[in-house]
Amino acid sequence: MDFFPRWGAGARTACLLGCIALFLFALPAKPAFALYDHVRDGWVASIGVGFSKAKITAGSTLNRFETGWEEGTTPRFGLGHMIGKRVMLGYEQFQWVDEQGYGDASVRISMQTFGAALTYFPGNPKSETGGIYLRAGAGLSIARLAVSPHAIGGVDSTHTEDHVDEGGTAYMVGGGYEFRVSKPCAVALDITANYHTVGKEFFDKAWFIPVTFGLNWYF
């Protein structure tokens, strides 16, 4: 049984391209690759949203079936502090979530990473390479299977839900590029692979790989 729905790729692509186009249109015309140097000290908060692919191996209760690469939505949050000029130690949170209606029921699957990570900035902060960053980390995994038995059109209107939460270990590795648009603010494109080992009745292991677009605020 396939619990993992596929969302319309065309709508997602148009939405993402529209956001990027709006951002580019708002930038002032200037030949510099970034508007400001990448000065990094103190704290940085990050927030973003994007799309992801996930591949899940179920646990024994679901006969250990393996899904294909399923599409979903990913919100992202991060908070870190610079330790030196090139390294940041911080907290990262990623989620993959997908939902679909089955008859009059709604089924939602989600995977979340809560972890500590090191982020490394290898480039020259005064050149176009200054926006490059690499990340690796580990932490906790939370997997949820939720069923709303009396949903209409896949949307629960009764606020009743049966769900199962299972925890495990999460690992992440990735990187991205940030474009500094003001002294404290940068827009960033991020790709981070998340691997979960759960080993429980409903979830065994999973990959999800989100691509997110967001804001980094240095303070």
C-alpha positions in Angstrom: 0.0 0.0 0.0 1.4 3.4 -1.0 0.8 5.9 1.8 2.9 8.6 0.1 1.2 10.9 -2.3 2.6 12.8 -5.2 1.9 16.5 -5.5 1.6 18.3 -8.8 5.2 19.0 -10.0 4.0 21.9 -12.3 2.4 23.9 -9.5 5.5 23.5 -7.3 7.9 24.5 -10.0 5.8 27.6 -11.0 5.6 28.7 -7.4 9.4 28.3 -6.8 10.3 30.1 -10.0 7.9 32.9 -9.2 9.5 33.4 -5.8 13.0 33.5 -7.3 11.9 35.9 -10.1 10.3 38.2 -7.6 13.5 38.3 -5.5 15.7 39.0 -8.6 13.3 41.7 -9.8 13.6 43.5 -6.4 17.4 43.6 -6.4 19.0 46.9 -7.6 21.1 46.7 -10.7 24.7 46.4 -9.7 27.6 44.5 -11.4 28.9 43.1 -8.1 28.1 39.4 -7.5 26.9 40.3 -4.0 25.8 43.7 -2.7 27.8 43.5 0.6 30.9 41.6 1.9 30.1 38.4 3.9 31.0 39.7 7.4 30.2 36.9 9.9 30.4 37.2 13.7 28.0 36.6 16.5 24.7 34.9 15.9 22.8 33.9 12.7 19.2 32.8 12.4 17.9 31.0 9.3 14.4 30.3 8.0 13.4 28.7 4.7 10.9 26.6 2.8 11.2 24.3 -0.2 10.5 21.0 -1.8 12.1 17.6 -1.1 12.2 14.0 -2.2 12.0 11.2 0.4 12.6 7.4 0.3 11.3 5.4 3.3 11.7 1.8 4.4 8.8 0.9 6.6 9.0 -1.3 9.7 7.7 -4.8 10.4 4.1 -3.7 11.0 4.0 -2.5 7.4 5.9 -5.5 6.0 9.1 -3.5 5.5 8.0 -2.2 2.2 10.1 0.4 0.5 8.7 3.5 -1.2 10.0 5.2 -4.3 11.3 8.7 -4.1 8.2 10.6 -3.0 7.7 14.4 -3.2 6.9 16.6 -0.3 7.2 20.0 1.3 10.1 21.1 3.6 10.2 23.9 6.1 13.6 24.7 7.7 14.9 26.6 10.7 18.4 27.2 12.0 20.2 29.1 14.8 23.9 29.2 15.2 26.9 31.1 16.5 30.2 31.8 14.8 33.3 30.2 16.3 36.0 32.0 14.4 35.7 33.6 11.0 34.8 30.5 9.0 33.0 28.0 11.3 29.6 28.1 12.8 28.2 25.8 15.5 24.4 25.6 15.5 21.0 23.9 15.7 19.3 22.8 12.5 15.7 21.6 12.0 14.4 20.1 8.7 11.0 18.5 8.0 9.6 16.4 5.1 5.8 16.2 5.1 3.3 14.8 2.6 -0.5 14.2 2.8 -3.2 12.6 0.7 -6.8 11.7 1.0 -7.9 8.0 0.8 -11.7 7.8 0.5 -13.0 10.0 3.4 -9.7 9.7 5.3 -6.5 11.8 5.2 -3.1 10.2 5.6 0.0 12.3 6.5 3.6 11.2 6.7 6.3 13.4 8.2 10.0 13.1 9.0 11.8 15.6 11.1 15.5 16.2 11.9 16.5 18.0 15.1 20.3 18.3 15.2 23.5 20.0 16.0 25.6 21.0 13.0 28.9 22.5 12.0 28.8 24.9 9.0 32.1 25.9 7.2 32.5 28.9 5.0 35.5 28.1 2.7 35.5 31.2 0.4 36.9 34.7 0.5 34.3 36.9 2.2 35.1 39.8 -0.2 34.6 37.8 -3.4 31.8 35.7 -5.0 33.2 32.6 -3.2 32.3 34.1 0.1 28.7 32.9 -0.1 29.6 29.2 -0.3 29.0 27.1 2.8 29.2 23.4 3.7 27.3 21.6 6.6 27.4 18.3 8.5 25.6 17.3 11.7 23.7 14.7 13.7 20.8 14.6 16.1 17.3 13.2 16.7 14.8 11.9 14.2 11.0 12.0 14.7 8.8 10.1 12.2 5.0 10.4 12.3 2.2 8.4 10.6 -1.1 10.3 11.1 -4.6 9.3 9.9 -7.7 11.6 10.0 -10.6 9.2 9.6 -13.3 11.7 8.6 -11.6 14.1 6.3 -13.4 15.8 3.3 -11.3 16.0 0.1 -8.2 14.9 2.1 -8.6 17.8 4.6 -9.6 17.1 8.2 -12.5 19.2 9.3 -13.3 17.3 12.5 -9.9 17.8 14.3 -9.7 14.1 15.1 -6.5 12.3 14.3 -4.9 9.0 15.1 -1.1 9.1 14.9 2.1 7.1 15.7 5.4 8.8 16.5 8.7 7.0 16.4 12.1 8.4 17.2 15.6 7.5 16.1 18.9 9.1 15.0 19.3 11.6 12.2 22.4 12.6 10.2 22.7 15.5 7.8 25.2 16.7 5.2 24.9 19.4 2.6 25.6 23.0 1.7 24.5 26.0 -0.3 25.1 29.5 -1.3 24.0 32.8 0.3 23.7 36.2 -1.4 24.3 39.1 0.9 21.6 41.8 0.3 22.3 43.9 3.3 24.9 44.0 6.1 22.9 41.6 8.3 20.7 39.8 5.8 21.4 37.2 3.1 19.1 35.1 0.9 20.2 31.5 0.6 19.7 28.4 -1.6 20.3 25.2 0.5 20.4 21.5 -0.2 20.9 19.1 2.7 20.6 15.3 2.7 19.0 13.9 5.8 19.3 10.2 6.7 17.2 8.7 9.5 17.7 5.4 11.3 14.5 4.6 13.3 14.3 0.8 13.5 10.8 0.7 14.9 7.5 -0.9 14.0 6.2 1.6 11.5 9.5 3.2 10.3 12.8 1.5 9.8 15.0 4.1 7.9 14.6 7.0 5.5 16.3 9.5 3.3 14.9 12.9 2.5 16.7 15.6 0.5 15.2 19.1 0.6 16.1 22.1 -1.6 15.1 25.2 0.3 15.1 28.9 -0.4 15.3 31.2 2.6 16.8 34.1 4.7 19.8 34.2 6.9 19.9 37.0 9.5 23.2 37.9 11.2 23.1 39.7 14.5 
